[in-house]
């Protein structure tokens, strides 16, 4: 559903899977549901993430505790598909205790879309 929503907009969206096996499983599920990755949508693994500040990065799974992607997010707009009870963990990983308002490279938007 989230991939389909992203494909229907003009916004560049990069979905980040845990690894190659997880990425292949997502691609297979999209194929079976007849959902195309739009021209503005890409599916990569954590190890394939490149910084693209103007693209939204959607993490299908959490990167893991203290993962470098929290300290150096690939863009200023990131989204995490996670369970509600993990929301606080993600916020602490991204912002620490308090976000630095003077940090121009800081993530300006974090969306936590809860899995059901």
ABEGO torsion letter per residue (X at the ends): XAAAAAAABABBBBBBBABAAAAAAAAAAAAAAGBBBBAABBBBBAAABBBBAABBBBBABBAEBGBAAAABBABABBBBBBBAAAAAAAAAAAAEABBBAABAABBABBBBBBBX
